[in-house]
Amino acid sequence: MRSVFCMSTHSFSARRALQAQPNAAHMLLAKLSVPKYLKIVAPAAKSFHLITQNVDGLSVAAAKSLDCQLSSNQARSNYARADSIIQMHGSLFDIRCTNCGHTVQDHSNPLCPSLGTADSLVDNYVDAGLKQVNLDVEDLPRCSLCGALARPGVVWFDEKPYELDKINGLIFKADLCLVIGTSSTVRAGG
């Protein structure tokens, strides 16, 4: 394959995500991953898990920020548990090999010069589906291990969400499940 048709929205989305900061809701949910704060809200709770569809990494960033805010003299049990966050649709900043599955984090924007060129031709999100951009396959991101094409580590339509078995297990064991900020519906493309 010599060239590929590209409707690049990854870098546009990554650019916006790189500029975003966790808001009060992210920070509040991060606090629930700290055992001492969870006990205030739900004294009998043994654990808290945040299952997010967002690919912007803001929930993980909130947990890391909270860790930095907590005193280093506190017991480890008083820190945010980043492992309690499951990003079921992945992360824009994970770059995954299409062949071997090797994944690395990369906050570069653009990931490579050719994607930067493609993004420069798209003025806004609405334009992303209207402008045709042809890129040479040789100029696209590659796996550092095997050299195959790499892609954003996000779930695309018709792909299975990450850690679905773990998520289902957590949901079936949960005493309380809050659904925040989603309609839980997907519109089929046409």
Secondary structure, 3 states (H helix, E strand, C coil): CCEEEECCCHHHHHHHHHHCCCCHHHHHHHHCCCHHHHHHHCCCCCCCCEEECCCCCHHHHHHHHHHHHCCCCCCHHHCCCHHHEEECCEEEEEEEECCCCCEEECCCCCCCHHHHHHHHCCCCCHHHHCCCEEEEHHHCCECCCCCCEEEEEECCCCCCCCCHHHHHHHHHHCCCCCCCCCCCCCCCCC
